[in-house]
């Protein structure tokens, strides 16, 4: 799977959250496309952007959640690039079947985005226009990945964010435990080919063995549960 991250942030160099996400990118299969760097004059190349979109399976908008929306250049990008006849309308199915998601950076705790919270509305409610855009273009809409108050995250939470971000970019859109295990296995197998030290190589092999052992135990448990359900129905 190939993923395109369309980043919009007018002061990217000053953002610790965006720097962390950039440094967390997988080694392959993902392209980082920062609009303000590519188009400092605001003149978006429609043809180039449309052709780029066609090369990817998953398209991500990543931005700070300013006034419940995106920075201005990303909105301009939508107006210029997602045209009738390309993204929607008669013969406008070029994006159909792709996946679309949002990575949002928040300056307050995510729990404030709810009825009774400081912001009063949920993230899902406030980002409904992006869901409508994806639907109009025939794209599958992914659950939003929220990065909340990054500068206050502990080291442990940052490690969790790194994994969640890499999964959001590269993992199949499947919430099952088996899908997550397969993703971790692929990451470990990739590490095993990366010229690691002998000690690190042994650690990777051990972790792969643990994953495989856990998978066999879970398969046995699933079979037992299925048998129990069958007996109850009988």
PyMOL commands that set and color helices and strands:
alter all, ss='L'
color gray80, all
select helices_A, chain A and resi 12-14+16-23+35-38+46-53+72-81+110-112+123-126+128-136+150-152+155-170+177-192+198-233
alter helices_A, ss='H'
color red, helices_A
select strands_A, chain A and resi 3-8+30-34+58-64+99-106+140-141+145-148
alter strands_A, ss='S'
color yellow, strands_A
deselect
rebuild
show_as cartoon
